[in-house]
Amino acid sequence: MTVPGELRWRFVLTKLTVFILLFFGLTSFLSAQDEEIYKRRLVWRGDENIYRYVIEVEKSENRTFQHYLREFTTSSFLILSFQAGEYRFRVTPHDILDRPGTPTRWVNFTVLPAARQSASGRNASDASNEQIDVINIEQITKDGEQSTVNNEQLTEGNDTRNAARYNSIGISIGTAFADPLLTAAVHGTYSPLNYFFIGAGFDAGLLSMFDSVDNFYSLYPYINAGFFLPVGNRFGIYAGAGGGYLFGSYQFSHGGKSALGFFAADITAGVNIINAVNIYYTLKTNFNAVSHKIAVGYVYRF
């Protein structure tokens, strides 16, 4: 049979246990509430071929890095909040088809706690949180490569020749398989927007497939508009449509002449290789007849 004294001791021990548990729980809660949060700006330089970036952050726990957060952004920076500690992050670029490229190397950084009191007695952590420190990767290419660059210097992955803006000048030679058998052209493009370009050129044609023709020439100035899609750092495809005015002359062996002069529409599709070689096909029509041209040439992108 339990005596009243034993009941009192059990009651006191129970209250003491509950008090201790509440004390430590409240202390942990207040400590967690008192944990300072610091903002950090993660910065990198990418290129225009990148659709978005995946940012992975890990935190050091017991000398082992553990997953902390994962974020997506289309910008070349991200502002995040951290508690004091050691961290690392890396960035994975995705191309315009949202395919992941090679991640960058891990970049380590430390978030230090602010001093509790400033010289004036103000809580210095409040002032600290008004500043955003920058953790910087100088360069990220579409393939995840990194390098340190000066403002005036560009690496291959960020070179404007590899960008989605197709600014170019070039020359080419080809054939229409009929008249003219030989063509030569000068041409250029300008991109006011990513992936879109406006082009202009001048085609000159010589040589006829007909034995009765002694001399033949054709001239075709034109303008067009098109779409350019970079694929990797050294390859791109493009297509465009436009029109111009073709004029020329046939001189026949029997002494007669025939002049050419008509408006025409054209459609062009081609590939750009290593930012220097264009191979393309053009269909041209005056809506009464159709001609075809295959050409190859040198192009300088800027």
C-alpha positions in Angstrom: 0.0 0.0 0.0 1.4 3.4 -1.0 1.8 6.0 1.7 1.0 9.7 1.2 4.7 10.7 1.6 5.7 8.6 -1.4 2.9 10.2 -3.5 4.2 13.6 -2.6 7.8 12.7 -3.7 6.5 11.2 -7.0 4.5 14.3 -7.6 7.5 16.5 -7.0 9.8 14.4 -9.3 7.2 14.5 -12.0 6.9 18.3 -11.8 10.7 18.7 -11.8 11.0 16.4 -14.9 8.4 18.4 -16.7 10.1 21.7 -15.7 13.5 20.5 -17.0 12.1 19.3 -20.3 10.2 22.6 -20.8 13.4 24.6 -19.9 15.6 22.8 -22.4 12.9 22.9 -25.0 12.3 26.6 -24.6 16.1 27.3 -24.6 16.5 25.4 -27.9 13.5 27.2 -29.4 14.8 30.6 -28.3 18.3 29.7 -29.6 16.8 28.7 -32.9 14.8 32.0 -33.1 17.9 33.9 -32.3 19.9 32.4 -35.2 20.9 35.1 -37.6 20.1 35.0 -41.3 22.5 36.5 -43.8 21.9 37.2 -47.4 24.5 36.2 -50.1 24.4 37.0 -53.8 25.7 34.2 -56.0 26.9 35.6 -59.3 28.2 34.2 -62.5 28.6 35.2 -66.2 26.9 33.0 -68.7 26.2 33.1 -72.4 23.0 33.8 -74.4 22.7 30.1 -75.4 21.7 29.2 -71.9 18.0 28.8 -71.2 18.2 28.6 -67.4 20.5 27.6 -64.5 20.2 25.1 -61.7 21.9 26.2 -58.5 22.8 23.6 -55.9 23.9 24.5 -52.4 25.3 22.2 -49.8 26.1 22.9 -46.1 29.0 21.4 -44.1 27.6 19.3 -41.2 30.1 17.4 -39.1 32.8 17.9 -41.8 30.5 16.4 -44.5 28.6 18.5 -47.0 24.9 17.8 -47.0 22.1 19.1 -49.4 20.9 22.5 -48.3 18.8 23.8 -51.2 18.3 23.7 -55.0 17.0 26.6 -57.0 16.3 27.5 -60.7 16.8 30.9 -62.3 17.1 32.5 -65.8 19.2 35.3 -64.4 23.0 35.3 -63.9 22.7 35.8 -60.2 20.7 34.6 -57.2 20.2 36.1 -53.8 19.8 33.5 -51.0 19.5 33.5 -47.2 21.9 31.5 -45.0 22.6 30.8 -41.4 26.3 31.1 -40.3 28.3 28.1 -41.5 30.4 26.7 -44.3 28.8 26.1 -47.7 29.5 25.3 -51.3 27.6 25.8 -54.5 27.7 24.9 -58.1 25.7 25.9 -61.2 24.4 23.6 -64.0 23.5 25.4 -67.3 20.6 24.1 -69.4 20.5 24.8 -73.1 17.4 26.3 -74.9 16.0 22.7 -75.2 16.3 22.5 -71.4 19.0 19.8 -71.6 21.5 20.0 -68.7 25.1 20.7 -69.5 28.2 20.0 -67.4 28.1 21.4 -63.9 30.7 23.9 -62.7 33.2 22.9 -60.0 32.1 23.4 -56.4 32.7 26.9 -55.1 33.3 27.0 -51.3 32.3 30.0 -49.1 31.8 30.7 -45.4 29.0 32.7 -43.8 30.4 34.3 -40.6 28.2 35.5 -37.7 28.0 39.3 -37.3 29.3 40.9 -34.1 26.6 41.1 -31.5 27.2 44.8 -30.7 28.7 47.6 -32.8 30.8 50.3 -31.3 27.7 52.5 -30.9 25.9 49.7 -29.0 23.6 49.0 -31.9 23.0 45.4 -32.9 25.5 45.0 -35.7 23.7 42.1 -37.2 20.9 44.4 -38.3 23.5 46.5 -40.3 25.1 43.3 -41.6 21.9 42.1 -43.1 21.5 45.3 -45.0 24.6 44.4 -47.0 24.6 41.5 -49.5 28.0 39.8 -49.9 28.9 38.5 -53.4 30.2 35.0 -54.1 31.3 35.1 -57.7 32.0 32.6 -60.5 33.5 34.8 -63.3 32.4 32.7 -66.2 30.0 29.9 -67.0 29.7 28.7 -70.6 26.9 26.6 -72.0 29.0 23.5 -71.4 29.7 24.4 -67.8 33.3 25.5 -68.3 34.7 28.2 -66.0 37.5 30.7 -66.2 38.5 34.1 -64.9 38.2 36.9 -67.4 38.8 40.6 -67.6 36.0 42.9 -68.7 37.6 43.3 -72.1 38.4 39.6 -72.5 36.0 36.9 -73.7 36.4 33.2 -73.5 35.2 30.9 -76.3 32.0 29.9 -74.5 30.9 33.6 -74.1 32.2 34.8 -77.5 29.6 36.8 -79.4 30.4 34.7 -82.4 28.8 31.8 -80.6 25.8 33.7 -79.3 22.2 33.5 -80.5 22.6 36.7 -82.4 23.6 36.0 -85.9 25.7 39.0 -87.0 27.8 38.1 -90.0 29.4 39.0 -93.3 30.5 36.5 -95.9 31.1 35.3 -99.4 30.0 32.0 -101.1 30.1 30.1 -104.4 27.6 27.6 -105.7 25.6 26.3 -108.6 22.0 26.4 -109.7 22.5 23.2 -111.7 21.0 25.0 -114.7 21.4 28.7 -115.5 23.5 30.0 -113.9 26.0 27.1 -113.6 28.3 29.2 -111.4 27.2 31.6 -108.8 29.1 33.9 -106.5 27.6 35.9 -103.6 28.3 38.4 -100.9 26.0 38.6 -98.0 25.5 39.8 -94.5 23.1 39.4 -91.5 22.2 41.6 -88.5 20.4 40.3 -85.4 18.4 42.9 -83.4 17.0 40.1 -81.2 18.2 36.7 -80.1 17.6 34.0 -82.7 16.2 36.5 -85.3 18.2 38.1 -88.1 17.7 40.4 -91.1 19.8 39.6 -94.1 20.8 41.1 -97.4 23.0 39.9 -100.3 24.0 40.1 -103.9 24.2 37.1 -106.2 26.0 37.1 -109.5 25.6 34.2 -111.9 27.6 33.1 -115.0 27.6 30.3 -117.5 24.7 28.7 -119.2 24.0 25.0 -119.7 22.8 25.7 -123.3 25.2 25.3 -126.2 23.4 28.1 -128.2 24.3 30.7 -125.5 27.6 32.5 -125.9 27.3 34.8 -122.9 25.1 34.8 -119.9 25.0 36.7 -116.7 22.4 37.3 -113.9 22.4 39.7 -110.9 20.1 39.3 -107.9 20.1 41.7 -105.0 17.9 40.5 -102.2 16.8 41.0 -98.6 15.4 38.4 -96.2 14.6 37.7 -92.6 15.2 34.5 -90.7 15.8 32.4 -87.6 19.2 31.2 -86.3 19.5 28.4 -83.7 22.9 27.7 -82.2 23.6 24.1 -81.4 26.7 23.8 -79.2 29.5 26.3 -79.4 30.6 25.5 -83.0 27.5 24.7 -84.9 24.2 26.4 -85.9 21.3 26.0 -88.2 19.3 28.8 -89.9 16.4 29.4 -92.3 15.1 32.5 -93.9 12.7 33.9 -96.5 12.7 37.1 -98.6 12.9 38.4 -102.1 14.6 40.6 -104.6 14.8 41.6 -108.2 16.7 39.5 -110.8 18.1 41.0 -114.0 20.5 39.7 -116.6 21.1 38.9 -120.2 21.5 36.1 -122.7 23.6 36.5 -125.8 23.0 33.7 -128.3 25.5 32.3 -130.9 23.2 33.4 -133.8 23.6 37.0 -132.6 20.3 37.6 -130.8 20.0 38.9 -127.2 17.4 38.4 -124.5 17.1 40.5 -121.3 15.9 39.2 -118.0 14.1 41.3 -115.4 11.6 40.1 -112.8 10.8 40.1 -109.0 11.4 36.8 -107.2 10.9 35.3 -103.8 13.3 32.9 -102.1 13.6 30.5 -99.2 17.0 29.6 -97.7 18.1 27.0 -95.2 21.6 26.2 -94.1 24.1 25.3 -91.4 27.0 27.3 -89.9 30.0 25.2 -88.9 32.8 26.4 -86.5 31.5 29.9 -86.9 33.3 30.2 -90.3 31.7 27.9 -92.9 28.2 28.2 -94.3 26.6 25.5 -96.4 23.1 26.3 -97.6 20.3 25.7 -100.1 18.1 28.3 -101.8 14.8 27.9 -103.6 13.9 30.9 -105.8 10.7 31.5 -107.8 9.0 34.1 -109.8 5.8 32.0 -109.5 6.1 30.9 -113.1 9.4 28.9 -112.7 11.6 27.6 -109.9 15.3 27.5 -109.6 17.5 25.8 -107.0 21.0 26.7 -105.6 23.5 24.9 -103.4 26.4 27.0 -102.1 29.3 26.9 -99.7 31.3 29.8 -98.4 33.2 31.6 -95.7 31.4 33.7 -93.1 32.8 36.0 -90.3 30.6 36.3 -87.2 30.9 39.3 -85.0 
